[in-house]
C-alpha cells in the first residue's frame, strides 16, 4: 500500500509487513464474502478496499482481525444501503456474471446460472444475520470470528448456523418446486 509519509512514520515497520501479509492472505476471502452477500462484484471490491484502508489508517492490527474486518465491512455495507437504495435495486436486477472463461459449454453455463439464481433467491429469503453467518462460515471464519462480526455470543453460533442452514435449505428446495 502506498501510504503518505505521515502514515509510514506513524505505522511501525512490523505493522507494515503484517498488514501486507494480511492483505495477501485475506483480501480474496473478504471479497468473496461481500460479493456473495451483495451480489455485486463492484460494490464488494469497493467495500474490501475501504476495509483495508481503514485497517491501515488504524495503524495496528486488532486482536481478532478477521472478525474486525467482517464487522467493518458489514457497517460499510449498511451505510451504503442507507444512502443508495437505487443501487440495491440495480444490483438485484443485474444478471450475475456466470463465467468469464469462454471454454465452458453453454449448457453448463445455463445450469450454473440457474443454480446461482436459486442460491441468491434462497439467501435473499433469509434474515440479514442468517445470510451473513452462512456466508462467513462458508469463507472459513471461526465461530469466534463470526460471533464478533455478527454481534452474538460465541456459544450461540453453532445453533444459529444450524437454524440458518435449515432455513436456507428449505428456501432453496422451495424454489425448485
C-alpha positions as CSV (number, residue, x, y, z in Angstrom):
1,X,0.0,0.0,0.0
2,X,1.3,3.4,-0.8
3,X,0.9,5.4,2.3
4,X,1.7,9.0,2.8
5,X,4.9,9.9,4.6
6,X,2.8,10.6,7.6
7,X,1.4,7.0,7.7
8,X,4.8,5.5,7.2
9,X,6.2,7.4,10.2
10,X,3.1,6.6,12.3
11,X,3.0,2.9,11.5
12,X,5.9,0.8,12.7
13,X,7.7,-1.3,10.1
14,X,6.4,-4.5,11.7
15,X,2.9,-3.3,11.2
16,X,3.6,-2.6,7.5
17,X,4.8,-6.1,6.9
18,X,2.0,-7.6,9.0
19,X,-0.5,-5.5,7.0
20,X,0.9,-6.7,3.7
21,X,0.8,-10.3,4.7
22,X,-2.8,-9.9,6.0
23,X,-3.8,-8.2,2.8
24,X,-2.4,-11.0,0.7
25,X,-3.9,-13.7,2.9
26,X,-7.4,-12.2,3.4
27,X,-8.3,-10.0,0.5
28,X,-9.8,-12.7,-1.7
29,X,-11.8,-14.3,1.2
30,X,-13.3,-11.0,2.3
31,X,-14.1,-10.1,-1.4
32,X,-15.9,-13.5,-1.9
33,X,-17.9,-13.0,1.3
34,X,-19.0,-9.5,0.3
35,X,-19.7,-10.5,-3.3
36,X,-21.9,-13.3,-2.2
37,X,-23.6,-11.1,0.4
38,X,-24.4,-8.3,-2.1
39,X,-24.5,-10.0,-5.4
40,X,-22.4,-7.1,-6.8
41,X,-18.7,-7.6,-7.5
42,X,-18.0,-3.9,-8.0
43,X,-19.6,-3.0,-4.7
44,X,-17.8,-5.9,-2.9
45,X,-14.5,-4.7,-4.4
46,X,-15.1,-1.1,-3.1
47,X,-16.0,-2.3,0.3
48,X,-13.0,-4.6,0.7
49,X,-10.7,-1.8,-0.4
50,X,-12.3,0.5,2.2
51,X,-11.9,-2.1,4.9
52,X,-8.2,-2.4,4.2
53,X,-7.8,1.4,4.0
54,X,-9.4,1.7,7.4
55,X,-7.3,-1.0,8.9
56,X,-4.2,0.7,7.5
57,X,-5.3,4.0,8.9
58,X,-5.9,2.4,12.3
59,X,-2.1,1.7,12.4
60,X,-2.4,-1.6,14.4
61,X,-4.0,-5.0,13.9
62,X,-6.9,-5.8,16.3
63,X,-6.8,-9.0,18.3
64,X,-9.4,-10.7,16.1
65,X,-8.6,-9.1,12.8
66,X,-10.9,-11.3,10.6
67,X,-13.9,-10.5,12.9
68,X,-12.9,-6.9,13.0
69,X,-12.7,-6.8,9.2
70,X,-16.1,-8.5,8.7
71,X,-17.7,-6.2,11.2
72,X,-16.3,-3.1,9.5
73,X,-17.3,-4.5,6.1
74,X,-20.8,-5.0,7.3
75,X,-21.0,-1.5,8.7
76,X,-19.8,-0.1,5.4
77,X,-22.4,-2.1,3.6
78,X,-25.1,-1.0,5.9
79,X,-24.1,2.6,5.3
80,X,-24.1,2.0,1.6
81,X,-27.6,0.6,1.8
82,X,-28.8,3.6,3.7
83,X,-27.5,6.1,1.2
84,X,-28.1,4.2,-2.0
85,X,-31.4,2.3,-2.3
86,X,-31.4,2.8,-6.1
87,X,-28.1,0.9,-6.3
88,X,-29.6,-2.0,-4.5
89,X,-32.5,-2.2,-6.9
90,X,-30.0,-2.2,-9.8
91,X,-27.9,-5.0,-8.1
92,X,-30.9,-7.2,-7.9
93,X,-31.9,-6.6,-11.5
94,X,-28.3,-7.1,-12.8
95,X,-27.7,-10.6,-14.2
96,X,-24.8,-12.4,-12.4
97,X,-21.6,-12.8,-14.3
98,X,-21.6,-16.6,-14.5
99,X,-18.2,-17.4,-16.0
100,X,-15.7,-15.2,-17.7
101,X,-13.9,-18.2,-19.3
102,X,-15.1,-18.9,-22.9
103,X,-14.4,-22.6,-22.8
104,X,-17.4,-23.6,-20.6
105,X,-20.1,-25.3,-22.6
106,X,-23.3,-23.2,-22.9
107,X,-25.5,-25.9,-21.2
108,X,-23.1,-25.8,-18.2
109,X,-23.4,-22.0,-18.2
110,X,-27.2,-22.3,-18.1
111,X,-27.1,-24.8,-15.2
112,X,-24.6,-22.7,-13.3
113,X,-26.7,-19.6,-13.8
114,X,-29.8,-21.4,-12.6
115,X,-28.0,-22.7,-9.5
116,X,-26.7,-19.2,-8.7
117,X,-30.1,-17.7,-9.1
118,X,-31.6,-20.3,-6.8
119,X,-28.9,-19.8,-4.2
120,X,-29.3,-16.0,-4.5
121,X,-33.1,-16.3,-4.2
122,X,-32.7,-18.6,-1.1
123,X,-30.2,-16.2,0.5
124,X,-32.5,-13.3,-0.1
125,X,-35.3,-15.0,1.8
126,X,-33.1,-15.3,4.9
127,X,-32.7,-12.6,7.5
128,X,-29.6,-10.4,7.2
129,X,-28.0,-12.1,10.2
130,X,-28.6,-15.6,8.9
131,X,-27.3,-14.7,5.4
132,X,-24.1,-13.2,6.9
133,X,-23.5,-16.1,9.2
134,X,-23.8,-18.7,6.4
135,X,-21.5,-16.7,4.1
136,X,-18.9,-16.1,6.7
137,X,-18.8,-19.7,7.7
138,X,-18.6,-20.7,4.0
139,X,-15.5,-18.5,3.8
140,X,-13.9,-20.4,6.7
141,X,-14.5,-17.9,9.5
142,X,-14.3,-19.5,13.0
143,X,-17.2,-19.4,15.4
144,X,-15.3,-16.7,17.4
145,X,-14.8,-14.6,14.3
146,X,-18.5,-15.0,13.3
147,X,-19.6,-14.0,16.8
148,X,-17.6,-10.8,16.7
149,X,-18.7,-9.9,13.2
150,X,-22.4,-10.6,13.9
151,X,-22.5,-9.5,17.5
152,X,-23.8,-12.7,19.1
153,X,-22.5,-14.9,21.8
154,X,-19.9,-17.3,20.6
155,X,-21.7,-20.2,22.2
156,X,-24.8,-19.4,20.2
157,X,-23.1,-19.5,16.8
158,X,-23.4,-23.3,16.2
159,X,-27.1,-23.4,16.9
160,X,-27.7,-20.2,14.9
161,X,-25.8,-21.7,12.0
162,X,-27.8,-24.9,12.1
163,X,-31.0,-23.0,12.1
164,X,-29.8,-20.7,9.3
165,X,-28.7,-23.7,7.2
166,X,-32.1,-25.4,7.7
167,X,-33.9,-22.2,6.6
168,X,-31.6,-21.8,3.6
169,X,-32.1,-25.4,2.6
170,X,-35.9,-25.0,2.9
171,X,-35.9,-21.8,0.9
172,X,-33.6,-23.4,-1.8
173,X,-35.7,-26.5,-2.1
174,X,-38.9,-24.4,-2.1
175,X,-37.6,-22.6,-5.1
176,X,-37.1,-25.8,-7.1
177,X,-40.7,-26.9,-6.6
